[in-house]
Protein backbone atom coordinates (compact mmCIF):
# COMPACT_ATOMS: atom_id res chain seq x y z
CA UNK A 1 0.00 0.00 0.00
CA UNK A 2 1.44 3.34 -1.05
CA UNK A 3 0.91 6.32 1.20
CA UNK A 4 1.54 9.95 0.58
CA UNK A 5 1.77 12.69 3.17
CA UNK A 6 -1.36 14.72 3.62
CA UNK A 7 -0.84 18.43 3.08
CA UNK A 8 -1.09 20.73 6.08
CA UNK A 9 -4.11 23.04 6.09
CA UNK A 10 -1.91 25.93 4.94
CA UNK A 11 -0.53 23.82 2.07
CA UNK A 12 -4.03 22.68 1.15
CA UNK A 13 -5.49 26.19 0.96
CA UNK A 14 -2.47 27.76 -0.80
CA UNK A 15 -2.75 25.05 -3.47
CA UNK A 16 -6.40 25.94 -3.90
CA UNK A 17 -5.42 29.62 -4.27
CA UNK A 18 -3.09 28.66 -7.13
CA UNK A 19 -5.93 26.71 -8.75
CA UNK A 20 -8.23 29.74 -8.40
CA UNK A 21 -5.50 31.89 -10.02
CA UNK A 22 -5.86 29.84 -13.21
CA UNK A 23 -9.12 31.77 -13.84
CA UNK A 24 -7.22 35.08 -13.96
CA UNK A 25 -7.71 37.15 -17.10
CA UNK A 26 -4.63 39.39 -16.73
CA UNK A 27 -1.45 37.69 -17.85
CA UNK A 28 0.80 40.15 -16.01
CA UNK A 29 0.14 38.09 -12.88
CA UNK A 30 -2.22 35.19 -12.30
CA UNK A 31 -3.32 35.78 -8.72
CA UNK A 32 -5.77 33.77 -6.63
CA UNK A 33 -7.21 34.31 -3.16
CA UNK A 34 -9.15 31.99 -0.86
CA UNK A 35 -10.84 33.31 2.29
CA UNK A 36 -11.15 30.64 4.97
CA UNK A 37 -12.52 30.42 8.51
CA UNK A 38 -12.50 27.31 10.67
CA UNK A 39 -11.00 25.28 7.79
CA UNK A 40 -13.97 26.12 5.56
CA UNK A 41 -13.74 28.10 2.33
CA UNK A 42 -15.90 31.22 2.51
CA UNK A 43 -15.14 32.79 -0.89
CA UNK A 44 -12.53 32.86 -3.63
CA UNK A 45 -11.33 35.54 -6.03
CA UNK A 46 -8.90 36.02 -8.87
CA UNK A 47 -7.66 39.10 -10.68
CA UNK A 48 -9.77 40.13 -13.63
CA UNK A 49 -11.86 42.92 -15.10
CA UNK A 50 -15.15 43.95 -13.46
CA UNK A 51 -18.14 41.82 -14.52
CA UNK A 52 -19.30 42.57 -18.03
CA UNK A 53 -16.21 44.61 -18.99
CA UNK A 54 -13.52 43.45 -21.41
CA UNK A 55 -10.58 41.46 -20.01
CA UNK A 56 -6.87 42.10 -20.54
CA UNK A 57 -6.63 38.76 -22.29
CA UNK A 58 -9.14 40.06 -24.87
CA UNK A 59 -8.29 43.78 -25.32
CA UNK A 60 -4.89 44.27 -23.71
CA UNK A 61 -3.71 45.95 -20.54
CA UNK A 62 -4.68 49.42 -19.32
CA UNK A 63 -1.38 50.61 -17.87
CA UNK A 64 -1.02 53.51 -15.42
CA UNK A 65 2.31 54.12 -13.66
CA UNK A 66 3.51 50.62 -14.52
CA UNK A 67 0.39 48.87 -13.19
CA UNK A 68 -2.52 47.36 -15.08
CA UNK A 69 -5.65 49.11 -13.78
CA UNK A 70 -8.17 47.22 -15.90
CA UNK A 71 -8.47 44.47 -13.27
CA UNK A 72 -9.63 44.06 -9.72
CA UNK A 73 -7.20 42.20 -7.51
CA UNK A 74 -7.90 38.68 -6.30
CA UNK A 75 -8.36 39.79 -2.67
CA UNK A 76 -10.78 42.52 -3.76
CA UNK A 77 -12.84 40.03 -5.75
CA UNK A 78 -12.93 37.57 -2.82
CA UNK A 79 -14.13 40.35 -0.48
CA UNK A 80 -16.73 41.49 -3.04
CA UNK A 81 -18.02 37.92 -3.39
CA UNK A 82 -18.47 37.75 0.38
CA UNK A 83 -20.40 41.04 0.35
CA UNK A 84 -22.59 39.98 -2.59
CA UNK A 85 -23.55 36.73 -0.87
CA UNK A 86 -23.87 38.04 2.69
CA UNK A 87 -20.90 36.08 4.05
CA UNK A 88 -18.99 37.55 6.96
CA UNK A 89 -15.23 37.17 6.60
CA UNK A 90 -14.46 38.51 10.07
CA UNK A 91 -11.70 36.45 11.75
CA UNK A 92 -10.95 34.72 8.43
CA UNK A 93 -7.59 33.80 6.97
CA UNK A 94 -6.61 34.84 3.46
CA UNK A 95 -4.57 32.45 1.31
CA UNK A 96 -3.16 34.31 -1.67
CA UNK A 97 -0.65 33.44 -4.36
CA UNK A 98 1.13 36.80 -3.95
CA UNK A 99 1.68 39.18 -1.04
CA UNK A 100 -1.20 41.69 -0.94
CA UNK A 101 -0.59 45.22 -2.20
CA UNK A 102 -1.27 48.12 0.17
CA UNK A 103 -4.85 48.66 -1.06
CA UNK A 104 -5.71 44.98 -0.63
CA UNK A 105 -4.00 44.90 2.77
CA UNK A 106 -6.18 47.81 3.94
CA UNK A 107 -9.31 46.09 2.63
CA UNK A 108 -8.42 42.82 4.37
CA UNK A 109 -7.77 44.72 7.61
CA UNK A 110 -11.12 46.51 7.47
CA UNK A 111 -12.95 43.29 6.57
CA UNK A 112 -11.67 41.72 9.79
CA UNK A 113 -9.23 39.22 8.27
CA UNK A 114 -6.79 38.11 10.99
CA UNK A 115 -4.21 36.10 9.04
CA UNK A 116 -2.69 36.31 5.56
CA UNK A 117 -0.71 33.40 4.09
CA UNK A 118 0.97 34.20 0.78
CA UNK A 119 3.41 32.54 -1.60
CA UNK A 120 4.95 35.07 -4.00
CA UNK A 121 6.59 38.29 -2.96
CA UNK A 122 5.26 41.67 -3.98
CA UNK A 123 7.54 44.63 -3.30
CA UNK A 124 5.27 46.57 -0.93
CA UNK A 125 6.77 47.26 2.48
CA UNK A 126 3.84 49.59 3.32
CA UNK A 127 1.50 46.61 3.01
CA UNK A 128 3.63 44.60 5.43
CA UNK A 129 3.78 47.49 7.90
CA UNK A 130 0.02 48.14 7.81
CA UNK A 131 -0.79 44.47 8.36
CA UNK A 132 1.68 44.29 11.27
CA UNK A 133 0.33 47.48 12.88
CA UNK A 134 -3.23 46.11 12.58
CA UNK A 135 -2.22 42.86 14.27
CA UNK A 136 -2.81 40.74 11.17
CA UNK A 137 -0.49 37.75 11.09
CA UNK A 138 1.48 37.69 7.85
CA UNK A 139 2.92 34.30 6.87
CA UNK A 140 5.16 33.80 3.85
CA UNK A 141 4.92 30.25 2.56
CA UNK A 142 7.27 29.72 -0.34
CA UNK A 143 5.34 27.73 -2.88
CA UNK A 144 6.59 27.50 -6.44
CA UNK A 145 4.35 26.24 -9.18
CA UNK A 146 4.79 26.05 -12.90
CA UNK A 147 3.03 28.96 -14.53
CA UNK A 148 3.42 31.30 -11.55
CA UNK A 149 4.00 34.48 -13.52
CA UNK A 150 5.33 36.84 -10.84
CA UNK A 151 6.86 34.89 -7.95
CA UNK A 152 10.40 36.01 -7.13
CA UNK A 153 12.04 35.08 -3.81
CA UNK A 154 13.51 38.04 -1.94
CA UNK A 155 17.30 38.24 -2.06
CA UNK A 156 18.88 36.01 0.56
CA UNK A 157 15.58 34.34 1.46
CA UNK A 158 15.80 30.72 2.57
CA UNK A 159 13.35 28.15 1.17
CA UNK A 160 10.53 27.06 3.45
CA UNK A 161 8.07 28.80 5.67
CA UNK A 162 8.94 32.29 6.85
CA UNK A 163 6.72 34.06 9.36
CA UNK A 164 6.74 37.87 9.34
CA UNK A 165 4.93 39.76 12.07
VOGUVEX-221213 format. One record per residue: residue in three letters; x, y, z of N, C-alpha, C in turn; residue number from 1. Coordinates in nm, 2 decimals. Last residue first. Example, Ala and Ser with C-alpha at 12.3 -4.5 7.8 and 13.67 -1.06 7.14 Angstrom:
% residues 2
{SER,{1.28,-0.22,0.71},{1.37,-0.11,0.71},{1.29,0.00,0.79},2};
{ALA,{1.32,-0.57,0.78},{1.23,-0.45,0.78},{1.32,-0.33,0.78},1};
END
This chain:
% residues 165
{UNK,{0.60,3.91,1.13},{0.49,3.98,1.21},{0.51,4.12,1.20},165};
{UNK,{0.64,3.64,0.91},{0.67,3.79,0.93},{0.56,3.85,1.01},164};
{UNK,{0.78,3.33,0.87},{0.67,3.41,0.94},{0.72,3.55,0.96},163};
{UNK,{0.84,3.11,0.61},{0.89,3.23,0.69},{0.78,3.30,0.74},162};
{UNK,{0.91,2.79,0.51},{0.81,2.88,0.57},{0.88,2.99,0.64},161};
{UNK,{1.13,2.75,0.23},{1.05,2.71,0.35},{0.96,2.81,0.39},160};
{UNK,{1.46,2.89,0.15},{1.33,2.81,0.12},{1.26,2.77,0.24},159};
{UNK,{1.56,3.22,0.25},{1.58,3.07,0.26},{1.45,3.00,0.22},158};
{UNK,{1.66,3.51,0.08},{1.56,3.43,0.15},{1.58,3.28,0.14},157};
{UNK,{1.84,3.66,-0.07},{1.89,3.60,0.06},{1.78,3.52,0.13},156};
{UNK,{1.59,3.85,-0.21},{1.73,3.82,-0.21},{1.77,3.77,-0.07},155};
{UNK,{1.27,3.69,-0.23},{1.35,3.80,-0.19},{1.50,3.76,-0.18},154};
{UNK,{1.16,3.51,-0.52},{1.20,3.51,-0.38},{1.28,3.63,-0.35},153};
{UNK,{0.90,3.58,-0.72},{1.04,3.60,-0.71},{1.08,3.60,-0.57},152};
{UNK,{0.61,3.53,-0.91},{0.69,3.49,-0.80},{0.84,3.51,-0.81},151};
{UNK,{0.47,3.57,-1.15},{0.53,3.68,-1.08},{0.63,3.64,-0.97},150};
{UNK,{0.34,3.35,-1.26},{0.40,3.45,-1.35},{0.48,3.56,-1.28},149};
{UNK,{0.35,3.02,-1.25},{0.34,3.13,-1.15},{0.42,3.25,-1.22},148};
{UNK,{0.40,2.80,-1.41},{0.30,2.90,-1.45},{0.28,3.01,-1.36},147};
{UNK,{0.46,2.57,-1.15},{0.48,2.60,-1.29},{0.37,2.70,-1.33},146};
{UNK,{0.51,2.71,-0.83},{0.44,2.62,-0.92},{0.46,2.67,-1.06},145};
{UNK,{0.63,2.73,-0.50},{0.66,2.75,-0.64},{0.57,2.65,-0.72},144};
{UNK,{0.61,2.88,-0.22},{0.53,2.77,-0.29},{0.55,2.80,-0.44},143};
{UNK,{0.67,2.99,0.10},{0.73,2.97,-0.03},{0.66,2.85,-0.10},142};
{UNK,{0.48,3.17,0.28},{0.49,3.03,0.26},{0.54,3.01,0.11},141};
{UNK,{0.47,3.41,0.52},{0.52,3.38,0.38},{0.54,3.23,0.37},140};
{UNK,{0.21,3.55,0.70},{0.29,3.43,0.69},{0.33,3.41,0.54},139};
{UNK,{0.11,3.78,0.92},{0.15,3.77,0.78},{0.25,3.65,0.77},138};
{UNK,{-0.16,3.86,1.13},{-0.05,3.78,1.11},{-0.02,3.76,0.96},137};
{UNK,{-0.25,4.18,1.21},{-0.28,4.07,1.12},{-0.15,3.99,1.10},136};
{UNK,{-0.22,4.41,1.36},{-0.22,4.29,1.43},{-0.26,4.17,1.34},135};
{UNK,{-0.18,4.65,1.23},{-0.32,4.61,1.26},{-0.33,4.48,1.33},134};
{UNK,{0.09,4.65,1.19},{0.03,4.75,1.29},{-0.11,4.71,1.32},133};
{UNK,{0.11,4.45,1.00},{0.17,4.43,1.13},{0.11,4.52,1.23},132};
{UNK,{-0.03,4.57,0.78},{-0.08,4.45,0.84},{-0.02,4.42,0.98},131};
{UNK,{0.14,4.80,0.74},{0.00,4.81,0.78},{-0.05,4.69,0.84},130};
{UNK,{0.38,4.67,0.67},{0.38,4.75,0.79},{0.23,4.77,0.84},129};
{UNK,{0.31,4.54,0.43},{0.36,4.46,0.54},{0.35,4.54,0.67},128};
{UNK,{0.25,4.77,0.28},{0.15,4.66,0.30},{0.19,4.58,0.42},127};
{UNK,{0.50,4.89,0.26},{0.38,4.96,0.33},{0.28,4.86,0.37},126};
{UNK,{0.65,4.72,0.10},{0.68,4.73,0.25},{0.57,4.80,0.33},125};
{UNK,{0.61,4.55,-0.16},{0.53,4.66,-0.09},{0.55,4.65,0.06},124};
{UNK,{0.67,4.36,-0.40},{0.75,4.46,-0.33},{0.68,4.58,-0.27},123};
{UNK,{0.57,4.05,-0.33},{0.53,4.17,-0.40},{0.60,4.28,-0.33},122};
{UNK,{0.63,3.70,-0.35},{0.66,3.83,-0.30},{0.61,3.94,-0.39},121};
{UNK,{0.40,3.42,-0.33},{0.49,3.51,-0.40},{0.51,3.64,-0.34},120};
{UNK,{0.23,3.33,-0.10},{0.34,3.25,-0.16},{0.44,3.35,-0.22},119};
{UNK,{0.07,3.39,0.22},{0.10,3.42,0.08},{0.22,3.35,0.03},118};
{UNK,{-0.18,3.43,0.45},{-0.07,3.34,0.41},{-0.05,3.36,0.26},117};
{UNK,{-0.29,3.63,0.70},{-0.27,3.63,0.56},{-0.15,3.54,0.53},116};
{UNK,{-0.54,3.68,0.94},{-0.42,3.61,0.90},{-0.41,3.61,0.75},115};
{UNK,{-0.78,3.82,0.99},{-0.68,3.81,1.10},{-0.55,3.75,1.06},114};
{UNK,{-1.01,4.04,0.85},{-0.92,3.92,0.83},{-0.81,3.93,0.93},113};
{UNK,{-1.18,4.25,0.86},{-1.17,4.17,0.98},{-1.08,4.05,0.96},112};
{UNK,{-1.20,4.44,0.66},{-1.29,4.33,0.66},{-1.28,4.23,0.78},111};
{UNK,{-0.98,4.60,0.72},{-1.11,4.65,0.75},{-1.22,4.54,0.74},110};
{UNK,{-0.77,4.42,0.62},{-0.78,4.47,0.76},{-0.92,4.52,0.80},109};
{UNK,{-0.84,4.40,0.35},{-0.84,4.28,0.44},{-0.85,4.32,0.58},108};
{UNK,{-0.80,4.67,0.27},{-0.93,4.61,0.26},{-0.94,4.49,0.35},107};
{UNK,{-0.52,4.70,0.32},{-0.62,4.78,0.39},{-0.76,4.72,0.39},106};
{UNK,{-0.43,4.51,0.13},{-0.40,4.49,0.28},{-0.50,4.57,0.36},105};
{UNK,{-0.51,4.62,-0.11},{-0.57,4.50,-0.06},{-0.55,4.47,0.08},104};
{UNK,{-0.34,4.85,-0.10},{-0.48,4.87,-0.11},{-0.56,4.74,-0.06},103};
{UNK,{-0.08,4.73,-0.09},{-0.13,4.81,0.02},{-0.28,4.83,0.02},102};
{UNK,{-0.10,4.38,-0.20},{-0.06,4.52,-0.22},{-0.12,4.60,-0.10},101};
{UNK,{-0.03,4.06,-0.06},{-0.12,4.17,-0.09},{-0.05,4.30,-0.11},100};
{UNK,{0.19,3.83,-0.22},{0.17,3.92,-0.10},{0.07,4.03,-0.15},99};
{UNK,{0.01,3.57,-0.40},{0.11,3.68,-0.40},{0.09,3.77,-0.27},98};
{UNK,{-0.19,3.39,-0.36},{-0.07,3.34,-0.44},{0.05,3.45,-0.43},97};
{UNK,{-0.33,3.36,-0.04},{-0.32,3.43,-0.17},{-0.18,3.40,-0.23},96};
{UNK,{-0.56,3.32,0.20},{-0.46,3.25,0.13},{-0.45,3.30,-0.01},95};
{UNK,{-0.67,3.47,0.49},{-0.66,3.48,0.35},{-0.54,3.41,0.29},94};
{UNK,{-0.90,3.38,0.75},{-0.76,3.38,0.70},{-0.77,3.40,0.55},93};
{UNK,{-1.14,3.57,0.95},{-1.09,3.47,0.84},{-0.94,3.48,0.82},92};
{UNK,{-1.25,3.75,1.11},{-1.17,3.65,1.18},{-1.12,3.54,1.07},91};
{UNK,{-1.51,3.81,0.88},{-1.45,3.85,1.01},{-1.38,3.73,1.07},90};
{UNK,{-1.66,3.77,0.67},{-1.52,3.72,0.66},{-1.44,3.76,0.78},89};
{UNK,{-2.00,3.68,0.61},{-1.90,3.75,0.70},{-1.76,3.69,0.68},88};
{UNK,{-2.18,3.70,0.33},{-2.09,3.61,0.41},{-1.99,3.69,0.48},87};
{UNK,{-2.36,3.79,0.13},{-2.39,3.80,0.27},{-2.30,3.71,0.36},86};
{UNK,{-2.28,3.79,-0.14},{-2.35,3.67,-0.09},{-2.38,3.68,0.06},85};
{UNK,{-2.15,4.03,-0.17},{-2.26,4.00,-0.26},{-2.35,3.89,-0.20},84};
{UNK,{-1.94,4.00,0.02},{-2.04,4.10,0.03},{-2.16,4.07,-0.05},83};
{UNK,{-1.79,3.79,-0.10},{-1.85,3.77,0.04},{-1.96,3.88,0.06},82};
{UNK,{-1.72,3.91,-0.34},{-1.80,3.79,-0.34},{-1.87,3.77,-0.20},81};
{UNK,{-1.55,4.11,-0.24},{-1.67,4.15,-0.30},{-1.77,4.03,-0.31},80};
{UNK,{-1.34,3.95,-0.14},{-1.41,4.03,-0.05},{-1.55,4.07,-0.11},79};
{UNK,{-1.25,3.85,-0.39},{-1.29,3.76,-0.28},{-1.38,3.83,-0.18},78};
{UNK,{-1.17,4.09,-0.52},{-1.28,4.00,-0.58},{-1.34,3.90,-0.47},77};
{UNK,{-0.96,4.17,-0.36},{-1.08,4.25,-0.38},{-1.20,4.17,-0.42},76};
{UNK,{-0.78,3.96,-0.40},{-0.84,3.98,-0.27},{-0.96,4.06,-0.27},75};
{UNK,{-0.73,3.99,-0.68},{-0.79,3.87,-0.63},{-0.85,3.89,-0.49},74};
{UNK,{-0.81,4.32,-0.81},{-0.72,4.22,-0.75},{-0.80,4.10,-0.69},73};
{UNK,{-0.95,4.41,-1.12},{-0.96,4.41,-0.97},{-0.87,4.30,-0.92},72};
{UNK,{-0.80,4.56,-1.41},{-0.85,4.45,-1.33},{-0.87,4.49,-1.18},71};
{UNK,{-0.69,4.78,-1.53},{-0.82,4.72,-1.59},{-0.88,4.62,-1.49},70};
{UNK,{-0.45,4.87,-1.46},{-0.56,4.91,-1.38},{-0.70,4.86,-1.43},69};
{UNK,{-0.13,4.76,-1.43},{-0.25,4.74,-1.51},{-0.37,4.77,-1.42},68};
{UNK,{0.13,4.98,-1.37},{0.04,4.89,-1.32},{-0.08,4.88,-1.41},67};
{UNK,{0.29,5.20,-1.46},{0.35,5.06,-1.45},{0.26,4.95,-1.40},66};
{UNK,{0.12,5.42,-1.46},{0.23,5.41,-1.37},{0.29,5.27,-1.35},65};
{UNK,{-0.12,5.22,-1.61},{-0.10,5.35,-1.54},{0.01,5.34,-1.44},64};
{UNK,{-0.25,5.03,-1.87},{-0.14,5.06,-1.79},{-0.14,5.20,-1.74},63};
{UNK,{-0.45,4.80,-1.95},{-0.47,4.94,-1.93},{-0.37,4.99,-1.83},62};
{UNK,{-0.38,4.53,-2.19},{-0.37,4.60,-2.05},{-0.40,4.74,-2.06},61};
{UNK,{-0.62,4.37,-2.41},{-0.49,4.43,-2.37},{-0.50,4.49,-2.23},60};
{UNK,{-0.85,4.24,-2.47},{-0.83,4.38,-2.53},{-0.70,4.44,-2.49},59};
{UNK,{-0.84,3.98,-2.36},{-0.91,4.01,-2.49},{-0.88,4.14,-2.55},58};
{UNK,{-0.69,3.98,-2.13},{-0.66,3.88,-2.23},{-0.73,3.90,-2.37},57};
{UNK,{-0.82,4.19,-2.00},{-0.69,4.21,-2.05},{-0.66,4.11,-2.16},56};
{UNK,{-1.17,4.19,-2.08},{-1.06,4.15,-2.00},{-0.93,4.18,-2.07},55};
{UNK,{-1.45,4.43,-2.07},{-1.35,4.34,-2.14},{-1.23,4.31,-2.05},54};
{UNK,{-1.72,4.38,-1.83},{-1.62,4.46,-1.90},{-1.52,4.37,-1.97},53};
{UNK,{-1.87,4.20,-1.68},{-1.93,4.26,-1.80},{-1.84,4.35,-1.88},52};
{UNK,{-1.71,4.26,-1.38},{-1.81,4.18,-1.45},{-1.87,4.26,-1.57},51};
{UNK,{-1.38,4.40,-1.41},{-1.52,4.39,-1.35},{-1.61,4.32,-1.44},50};
{UNK,{-1.11,4.17,-1.49},{-1.19,4.29,-1.51},{-1.32,4.28,-1.44},49};
{UNK,{-0.91,4.00,-1.23},{-0.98,4.01,-1.36},{-1.06,4.14,-1.37},48};
{UNK,{-0.77,3.78,-1.01},{-0.77,3.91,-1.07},{-0.83,3.91,-1.21},47};
{UNK,{-1.01,3.60,-0.80},{-0.89,3.60,-0.89},{-0.89,3.74,-0.95},46};
{UNK,{-1.14,3.45,-0.50},{-1.13,3.55,-0.60},{-1.01,3.54,-0.68},45};
{UNK,{-1.38,3.28,-0.29},{-1.25,3.29,-0.36},{-1.26,3.41,-0.45},44};
{UNK,{-1.51,3.23,0.05},{-1.51,3.28,-0.09},{-1.38,3.27,-0.15},43};
{UNK,{-1.48,3.03,0.25},{-1.59,3.12,0.25},{-1.61,3.18,0.11},42};
{UNK,{-1.39,2.70,0.33},{-1.37,2.81,0.23},{-1.50,2.90,0.24},41};
{UNK,{-1.29,2.61,0.66},{-1.40,2.61,0.56},{-1.38,2.73,0.46},40};
{UNK,{-1.13,2.63,0.88},{-1.10,2.53,0.78},{-1.21,2.51,0.67},39};
{UNK,{-1.22,2.86,1.01},{-1.25,2.73,1.07},{-1.24,2.62,0.96},38};
{UNK,{-1.23,3.03,0.70},{-1.25,3.04,0.85},{-1.29,2.90,0.90},37};
{UNK,{-1.09,3.19,0.42},{-1.12,3.06,0.50},{-1.14,3.10,0.64},36};
{UNK,{-1.05,3.29,0.09},{-1.08,3.33,0.23},{-1.14,3.21,0.31},35};
{UNK,{-0.81,3.28,-0.15},{-0.91,3.20,-0.09},{-0.93,3.25,0.06},34};
{UNK,{-0.70,3.41,-0.46},{-0.72,3.43,-0.32},{-0.83,3.34,-0.27},33};
{UNK,{-0.46,3.44,-0.72},{-0.58,3.38,-0.66},{-0.58,3.40,-0.51},32};
{UNK,{-0.32,3.57,-1.02},{-0.33,3.58,-0.87},{-0.46,3.52,-0.83},31};
{UNK,{-0.10,3.60,-1.26},{-0.22,3.52,-1.23},{-0.23,3.50,-1.08},30};
{UNK,{0.00,3.89,-1.41},{0.01,3.81,-1.29},{-0.12,3.73,-1.27},29};
{UNK,{-0.03,3.95,-1.67},{0.08,4.02,-1.60},{0.10,3.94,-1.47},28};
{UNK,{-0.26,3.85,-1.78},{-0.14,3.77,-1.78},{-0.02,3.83,-1.72},27};
{UNK,{-0.57,3.84,-1.65},{-0.46,3.94,-1.67},{-0.33,3.86,-1.67},26};
{UNK,{-0.76,3.67,-1.57},{-0.77,3.71,-1.71},{-0.67,3.83,-1.74},25};
{UNK,{-0.76,3.37,-1.37},{-0.72,3.51,-1.40},{-0.73,3.54,-1.54},24};
{UNK,{-0.80,3.11,-1.32},{-0.91,3.18,-1.38},{-0.88,3.32,-1.42},23};
{UNK,{-0.58,3.03,-1.18},{-0.59,2.98,-1.32},{-0.70,3.05,-1.40},22};
{UNK,{-0.62,3.09,-0.92},{-0.55,3.19,-1.00},{-0.55,3.15,-1.15},21};
{UNK,{-0.73,2.86,-0.81},{-0.82,2.97,-0.84},{-0.76,3.07,-0.94},20};
{UNK,{-0.49,2.72,-0.78},{-0.59,2.67,-0.88},{-0.69,2.78,-0.91},19};
{UNK,{-0.37,2.88,-0.58},{-0.31,2.87,-0.71},{-0.40,2.81,-0.82},18};
{UNK,{-0.56,2.83,-0.38},{-0.54,2.96,-0.43},{-0.47,2.96,-0.56},17};
{UNK,{-0.51,2.55,-0.34},{-0.64,2.59,-0.39},{-0.63,2.74,-0.45},16};
{UNK,{-0.26,2.57,-0.22},{-0.27,2.50,-0.35},{-0.41,2.54,-0.41},15};
{UNK,{-0.33,2.70,0.02},{-0.25,2.78,-0.08},{-0.25,2.71,-0.22},14};
{UNK,{-0.48,2.50,0.14},{-0.55,2.62,0.10},{-0.46,2.70,0.00},13};
{UNK,{-0.28,2.30,0.18},{-0.40,2.27,0.11},{-0.47,2.39,0.06},12};
{UNK,{-0.09,2.43,0.34},{-0.05,2.38,0.21},{-0.18,2.36,0.12},11};
{UNK,{-0.25,2.48,0.57},{-0.19,2.59,0.49},{-0.15,2.55,0.35},10};
{UNK,{-0.30,2.22,0.65},{-0.41,2.30,0.61},{-0.36,2.42,0.53},9};
{UNK,{-0.06,2.00,0.49},{-0.11,2.07,0.61},{-0.23,2.16,0.56},8};
{UNK,{-0.13,1.71,0.29},{-0.08,1.84,0.31},{-0.13,1.90,0.44},7};
{UNK,{-0.03,1.38,0.38},{-0.14,1.47,0.36},{-0.08,1.61,0.37},6};
{UNK,{0.21,1.18,0.20},{0.18,1.27,0.32},{0.06,1.36,0.28},5};
{UNK,{0.09,0.87,0.08},{0.15,1.00,0.06},{0.12,1.09,0.17},4};
{UNK,{0.15,0.52,0.05},{0.09,0.63,0.12},{0.16,0.76,0.08},3};
{UNK,{0.07,0.21,-0.09},{0.14,0.33,-0.11},{0.07,0.45,-0.03},2};
{UNK,{0.09,-0.12,0.00},{0.00,0.00,0.00},{0.09,0.12,0.00},1};
END
